[in-house]
Amino acid sequence: MKPKLLIIDDDEEIRTQMRWALAEDYDILPAGDRAAATDVFRSEHPPVVLLDLGLPPQPATPDEGLATLSDLLTADSLVKVIIVTGQGEKEVALRAVGAGAYDFLGKPVEMAELKLLLKRCFHVARLEREYREMQQRLQGDRFEGMLGTSARMQVVFDSIRKVATTDAPVLILGESGTGKEMAALAIHQRSARRAGPFVAINCSAIPETLLESELFGHEKGAFTGAHIQRKGRIENASGGTLFLDEIGEIPLSLQVKLLRFLQEQRIERVGGRQEIQVDTRVIAATNADLKKIMADGRFREDLFYRLAVVQIVLPPLRERDDDLLLLARSFLQLFAAQTGKTGLAFHPDSLRAMRLHDWPGNVRELQNRVRRAVIMSDGKRLTARDLELGDAVPAAPGTSLQEAREALERTMVQQALKKHSGKITAAAAELGISRPTLYELMDKLGIRKFESG
């Protein structure tokens, strides 16, 4: 179908001439006054309009034309209006541009110049509308800040909706970087506790000697350095939600105290003897296999079942094929806006490389790679090399997608280890993943620590 072009001019002869000149490329919609133009515009929604400012009932002044311009922009802020003016009306044309018109042409119109301007105008209009549609689609696909249209993520969103209406403890399972804290926050934001605090603590990031005080608080003089009374995270989250990330790292001595809190909603600060009633919902998360940890005697079975009243499993990114490019483009749009780099897009080779990559660091790895590529790239199209995914070389015939992914992972891990002389921390940083994730990946691929490939 030809793109629609609305021509507003009170001179029927001019409208006819325009139709003859432009009908081959455009679907011409003629109008001779403000009322007719508004009716046609609202029914046909043309993206581009040619507007003569001298319209009845006052064709000698620009007032009716400027009012028509205002009507069109009010109906659709993205419409591109080209003003057609007579000689000596440049100031009026500039006034119209200031009011929102896209450009202006003087009479008599040079048809070659008009065709070139229309071509550019329709191109800009199309890009802006595609951008607006993408914005709306991204907004529609978001669930409390989480983005995903895949069937696996729809199951997660449905579980969050259901569990948010209760105060039941929730255990969120998933690999590192899958968005466990975002899922916990989504539950909090959809719950009756949304006006209360959301307090998060990473149990693996705090030394065991400090974790008890961090969770339960302490009284003045409870230990060396305890100069004042201090509330713990559990108390601070009263009336809201406490998120315990990496719950599998809590030592057995603290697991007993945590279990008692979950059962009775009471705590005692370190060094204290008074029981304190708290109203805190607990959501826990881990990327570890808690059942294996229980079998090893490092996690209490009764605590597991108290925490895991409801379990939500977040899928790894490699199992969310429908979401990969949606997330990548969302991150690209975000970081491009933050850095002032407009017009960035992914090169086809980067799209192939992203599909082949296994994403051991999941959404966090994708986010980091896109951010780094936006910052470091000099071009308008981000390549696989910009994303540090290597060259997207097609897999050999007969190779499955999983085999291709593993081959690419093996090459990248071996190259990173070789570059950093087997230093795990440096290699993991270059790959954009955590040390534990790199160890797991090496174990899966059968790579020894100092293997150079």
RAQUI-V405229 format. One record per residue. RES is the residue in three letters. OMEGA is omega in whole degrees, -180 to 180 (* if undefined). Layout:
# RAQUI-V405229
res={RES RES}
omega={OMEGA OMEGA}
This chain:
# RAQUI-V405229
res={MET LYS PRO LYS LEU LEU ILE ILE ASP ASP ASP GLU GLU ILE ARG THR GLN MET ARG TRP ALA LEU ALA GLU ASP TYR ASP ILE LEU PRO ALA GLY ASP ARG ALA ALA ALA THR ASP VAL PHE ARG SER GLU HIS PRO PRO VAL VAL LEU LEU ASP LEU GLY LEU PRO PRO GLN PRO ALA THR PRO ASP GLU GLY LEU ALA THR LEU SER ASP LEU LEU THR ALA ASP SER LEU VAL LYS VAL ILE ILE VAL THR GLY GLN GLY GLU LYS GLU VAL ALA LEU ARG ALA VAL GLY ALA GLY ALA TYR ASP PHE LEU GLY LYS PRO VAL GLU MET ALA GLU LEU LYS LEU LEU LEU LYS ARG CYS PHE HIS VAL ALA ARG LEU GLU ARG GLU TYR ARG GLU MET GLN GLN ARG LEU GLN GLY ASP ARG PHE GLU GLY MET LEU GLY THR SER ALA ARG MET GLN VAL VAL PHE ASP SER ILE ARG LYS VAL ALA THR THR ASP ALA PRO VAL LEU ILE LEU GLY GLU SER GLY THR GLY LYS GLU MET ALA ALA LEU ALA ILE HIS GLN ARG SER ALA ARG ARG ALA GLY PRO PHE VAL ALA ILE ASN CYS SER ALA ILE PRO GLU THR LEU LEU GLU SER GLU LEU PHE GLY HIS GLU LYS GLY ALA PHE THR GLY ALA HIS ILE GLN ARG LYS GLY ARG ILE GLU ASN ALA SER GLY GLY THR LEU PHE LEU ASP GLU ILE GLY GLU ILE PRO LEU SER LEU GLN VAL LYS LEU LEU ARG PHE LEU GLN GLU GLN ARG ILE GLU ARG VAL GLY GLY ARG GLN GLU ILE GLN VAL ASP THR ARG VAL ILE ALA ALA THR ASN ALA ASP LEU LYS LYS ILE MET ALA ASP GLY ARG PHE ARG GLU ASP LEU PHE TYR ARG LEU ALA VAL VAL GLN ILE VAL LEU PRO PRO LEU ARG GLU ARG ASP ASP ASP LEU LEU LEU LEU ALA ARG SER PHE LEU GLN LEU PHE ALA ALA GLN THR GLY LYS THR GLY LEU ALA PHE HIS PRO ASP SER LEU ARG ALA MET ARG LEU HIS ASP TRP PRO GLY ASN VAL ARG GLU LEU GLN ASN ARG VAL ARG ARG ALA VAL ILE MET SER ASP GLY LYS ARG LEU THR ALA ARG ASP LEU GLU LEU GLY ASP ALA VAL PRO ALA ALA PRO GLY THR SER LEU GLN GLU ALA ARG GLU ALA LEU GLU ARG THR MET VAL GLN GLN ALA LEU LYS LYS HIS SER GLY LYS ILE THR ALA ALA ALA ALA GLU LEU GLY ILE SER ARG PRO THR LEU TYR GLU LEU MET ASP LYS LEU GLY ILE ARG LYS PHE GLU SER GLY}
omega={178 175 -176 178 178 179 -177 -179 -178 180 -177 180 178 179 179 178 179 179 180 -175 -170 -174 180 -176 -173 172 -171 177 -177 174 -175 179 -175 -177 180 -179 -180 179 -179 -178 -177 180 -174 179 178 -179 -177 -178 169 -173 171 -175 -178 -177 176 12 180 -175 -179 179 -180 -171 -178 178 179 177 177 177 179 179 -178 -179 176 -180 -179 -176 -178 -177 178 -177 176 -179 174 -173 175 178 177 -179 -177 179 178 179 178 175 179 178 176 180 176 177 -177 -177 177 176 177 175 -7 -176 172 -172 179 179 179 -179 179 179 178 179 180 -178 178 179 179 180 179 -180 -179 -180 176 178 178 179 178 178 -179 180 179 180 180 -179 -179 177 -178 178 180 -175 179 177 -177 -179 -180 -179 176 175 178 -179 179 178 179 180 -176 -174 -178 -177 -179 174 -177 173 -178 174 180 -178 178 179 177 177 -178 177 -177 179 177 178 178 179 178 177 180 -175 179 -176 176 -179 -173 180 179 -177 169 -175 -178 176 176 -174 -180 -176 -177 179 -177 -178 -179 -172 -179 179 -179 -179 -170 -177 179 175 177 179 -178 178 -179 -179 179 -174 179 173 -178 176 177 -177 -179 178 -178 -179 -178 -175 -179 -173 173 179 -180 179 -178 -177 180 -179 180 -180 -177 -179 179 -180 179 -178 178 179 -180 178 -179 -179 -170 -175 176 178 168 176 176 -179 -178 179 -178 176 -178 179 178 179 -174 174 -178 170 -179 180 177 171 -179 176 -175 180 176 178 176 179 178 179 -177 178 -176 180 -179 177 179 -177 176 180 -171 175 173 177 175 -178 177 -178 173 -177 -179 177 179 -174 -178 -175 -171 -177 175 178 -178 -179 176 178 179 179 -179 -175 176 178 -179 -177 179 179 -177 175 179 177 178 172 179 -179 178 177 177 -179 180 179 -179 -175 -176 178 178 178 174 -173 179 178 178 180 -178 -179 -180 179 -180 -179 180 -178 -170 -175 176 -176 179 -179 -178 -178 175 179 176 179 -178 176 -179 178 -178 -179 -179 179 178 179 179 179 179 180 180 178 179 178 -179 179 179 177 -178 -180 -177 180 180 179 180 179 179 -179 -176 175 176 -179 -173 -177 -179 180 179 179 180 -179 179 180 -180 177 179 179 179 178 179 -180 179 180 -180 -177 180 -179 176 -172 -175 179 -177 176 *}
